[in-house]
C-alpha cells in the first residue's frame, strides 16, 4: 500500500522536529480535524501518535492489497486446495492461520468446517478480498474474520445451530417472530479453541 508522502524536512531540524512535522502533515490530511499539541508529549507519545495517524490515513483511503498478497509476500505459498492430500492441506492450513495471526488477523467460528472446507473458503474467497496493508507501527489494530458473520440466511442458520447459546437464540426470536430456529447441535470439528487468539476484544 502506498504511504502518505512526508513533507520536505530541513537538514538542520532535530529528529523531534522532523517527527512533529510528519505528524502535523498527517493530521492536515485527515478528513476530521484533530487538535495539535506537542509540547508535553514524550517520545513514546509521539511514536504512538505518528503511527495512529498513519493508520487513520490508511483507513481513509482505498484498500490496495489482499491478505493473499500479504501472506505470499511473507513467504507463505497458497496453492489450490485440490493440489494437497488431506494431511498436507491440514499442515498448509495451520501455516496460513499462523501467517494471518502475524498480520493481526484472527478467525472466528470455524468449527462447522473441515480443514479442507476452511482452506477452500479462505483460498477462494476471504484471502482475495480487498484489504488494507498495515504495519506494526500503527498501534493496536486487529481484524477478526467471522466465518458466519456475513448476516446471510445460511450464516445465521449456522450460527444458531452450532455457536449461539440459549440467550442469543431467545433474543433473536423476540425480534424476529416466526423465524425458523434450527435445533442446537455440537460442532463437527474442534478447531476454534486452538486458534491464535486476538489480544483484545473487537
Buried (B, 14 or more C-beta within 10 A) or exposed (E): BEEBEEEEBEEEEEEEEBBBBBBBBBBEBEEEEBEEEBEEBEEEEBBBBBBBBBBBBBEEEEEEBBBBBBBBEEEBEBEEBEEBEEEEBBEBBEBBBEBBBEBBBBBBBBBBBBBBBBBBBBBEEBBBEEBBBBEEEBBEBBBBBBBBEEEEEEBBBBBBBBBBEEEEBEEBEEEEEEEEBBEEEEBEBEBBEEBBEBEEEE
